[in-house]
Amino acid sequence: MAKRVLMLAGDFVEDYEVMVPYQALLSIGVEVDVVCPGKKKGEVIATAVHDFVGYQTYAELRGHNFVINKSFDDVNEADYQGLYICGGRSAEYIRLNAKVIDFVKYFFAQNLPVAAICHGIQVLTPAGVLQGRKLTAYPAVGPDITVAGGHYEEVGADKAVVDGNLVTSPAWPGHPAILKEFYRLLGVVIG
């Protein structure tokens, strides 16, 4: 029986941070339902490309369109074996949706695998699930982790941090690391 993962995203999700894990999970036989509050199956979210081009922080450029493949209101979290939270600007506002926070609390209460990358960690902070946990994020999100009772670890952008059922990475260069650990947490064995 194939594993099934719920992926949380929204308008101006970081392009790589939705496209790469979605396609990588599909390529190994994991079913992935990508949802966005207020969106239905077949609707589109805009992505953004975050790039460092000489400013103190990244610039946000328009990316691709991504087609949502599951209606948000049709999600039953008991149908999934894991949760993947994408990064980018969408995290700062999808976390305002009470149902998104309920999803996060469910996966932690059931001790199911949860992956969050870059700004995606912002979805975890209001859920009250970080107390005593060690994790990483885009550096600007580090203070949010501390305020939420977690222990922020500054690691290279190509690294991942695992604490129990939670795996996090600071940015898209960490896809190989975060996906490898997420596969392991899901019980997916490759080759």
C-alpha positions in Angstrom: 0.0 0.0 0.0 1.4 3.4 -1.0 2.2 6.0 1.6 0.2 9.2 1.4 1.4 12.7 2.4 -0.4 15.9 2.9 1.5 18.9 1.6 0.6 22.5 2.8 1.2 25.4 0.4 -0.3 28.7 -0.7 0.2 31.6 -3.0 3.8 32.6 -3.2 5.1 29.4 -1.8 8.8 29.1 -2.8 8.8 27.5 -6.2 11.5 24.9 -5.5 10.1 24.2 -2.1 6.8 22.9 -3.5 7.9 21.6 -6.9 10.9 19.5 -5.9 9.5 17.6 -2.9 6.2 17.1 -4.7 7.9 15.5 -7.7 10.5 13.7 -5.6 7.8 12.1 -3.4 5.8 11.1 -6.5 8.9 9.6 -8.1 9.3 7.0 -5.3 5.6 6.0 -5.3 4.3 8.3 -2.4 0.9 9.8 -3.1 0.9 13.6 -2.4 -2.1 15.8 -1.9 -1.2 19.5 -2.1 -3.7 21.7 -0.5 -4.2 25.4 0.2 -6.8 27.1 2.5 -9.6 28.5 0.4 -8.6 26.6 -2.8 -10.2 23.6 -4.5 -8.7 20.8 -6.6 -7.7 22.2 -10.0 -7.2 25.8 -8.9 -3.8 27.4 -9.2 -1.4 28.9 -6.7 1.4 31.3 -7.7 4.9 30.3 -6.7 7.9 32.6 -6.1 11.6 32.2 -6.7 13.7 33.6 -3.8 17.1 34.6 -5.0 20.0 36.6 -3.5 20.9 39.4 -5.9 22.9 41.9 -3.8 20.4 42.9 -1.1 20.4 42.2 2.6 17.8 39.6 2.0 16.4 37.6 -0.9 14.4 39.2 -3.7 11.1 37.5 -4.6 10.5 36.9 -8.3 7.4 35.4 -9.8 7.7 31.6 -10.4 5.5 29.0 -12.0 1.8 28.2 -11.4 1.2 25.1 -9.4 -2.1 23.3 -9.7 -3.7 22.2 -6.4 -4.6 18.5 -6.6 -6.9 18.2 -3.5 -9.6 20.5 -2.2 -8.7 21.9 1.2 -12.1 21.3 2.7 -12.0 17.6 1.6 -8.9 16.8 3.7 -9.3 14.1 6.4 -5.9 14.0 8.1 -6.4 10.3 9.1 -5.9 9.5 5.4 -2.2 10.5 5.6 1.0 9.0 6.9 3.0 12.2 6.8 2.8 16.0 6.6 5.1 18.2 4.5 5.1 22.0 5.0 6.5 24.1 2.1 8.4 27.3 2.6 8.1 30.7 1.1 5.8 33.6 1.9 2.7 31.4 2.0 3.6 30.0 5.4 3.1 33.4 7.1 -0.6 33.5 6.2 -1.7 29.9 5.8 -0.8 29.5 9.5 -3.7 31.9 10.3 -6.2 29.2 9.2 -7.4 27.3 12.2 -7.8 24.1 10.2 -4.1 24.2 9.1 -3.1 24.4 12.8 -5.4 21.5 13.6 -3.7 19.5 10.9 -0.3 20.2 12.4 -1.5 19.3 15.9 -3.0 16.0 14.6 0.3 14.8 13.0 2.3 15.7 16.1 -0.3 14.0 18.4 -0.1 10.9 16.3 3.7 11.0 16.2 3.6 10.9 12.4 6.4 12.2 10.2 6.4 16.0 9.7 8.8 17.8 7.4 9.1 21.6 7.2 11.5 23.7 5.2 12.7 27.3 5.3 9.8 29.6 6.3 7.4 26.6 6.5 8.5 26.3 10.1 6.3 29.4 10.7 3.3 27.1 10.4 4.6 25.0 13.3 5.1 27.9 15.8 1.5 28.8 16.5 0.5 25.1 16.8 2.3 24.8 20.1 4.3 21.7 19.0 7.9 23.0 19.3 8.4 23.1 23.1 11.8 21.4 23.8 12.3 20.4 20.1 15.5 21.1 18.2 15.0 22.3 14.6 16.3 24.6 11.9 14.8 27.1 9.5 15.7 30.0 7.4 17.7 32.2 9.8 15.1 35.0 10.0 12.7 32.4 11.4 15.1 31.3 14.2 13.7 33.8 16.8 10.1 32.4 16.1 11.4 28.9 17.1 12.9 30.3 20.3 9.7 32.2 21.3 7.7 29.0 20.6 9.9 27.0 23.1 12.1 25.2 20.5 15.8 25.1 20.1 17.0 26.7 16.9 20.0 25.1 15.3 21.9 27.1 12.7 23.1 24.7 10.1 24.2 24.9 6.4 21.5 25.5 3.9 22.2 22.0 2.5 21.6 20.2 5.9 18.6 18.9 7.8 17.9 18.5 11.5 15.9 15.6 12.8 14.2 15.5 16.2 11.8 12.5 16.7 9.1 12.7 14.0 10.2 16.2 12.8 12.7 16.9 10.1 13.5 20.5 9.1 15.9 22.3 6.7 16.8 25.9 6.3 16.3 26.2 2.5 15.9 24.4 -0.8 19.6 23.4 -1.1 18.7 21.0 1.8 16.2 19.0 -0.4 18.5 15.9 -0.6 19.0 15.9 3.2 15.4 16.7 4.3 13.9 14.3 1.7 16.2 11.5 2.7 15.2 11.8 6.3 11.5 12.2 5.5 11.6 9.0 3.5 13.2 7.3 6.4 10.6 8.6 8.8 7.8 7.4 6.4 9.4 4.0 6.3 10.2 4.2 2.6 13.2 2.2 1.6 14.9 3.0 -1.7 17.2 0.5 -3.5 
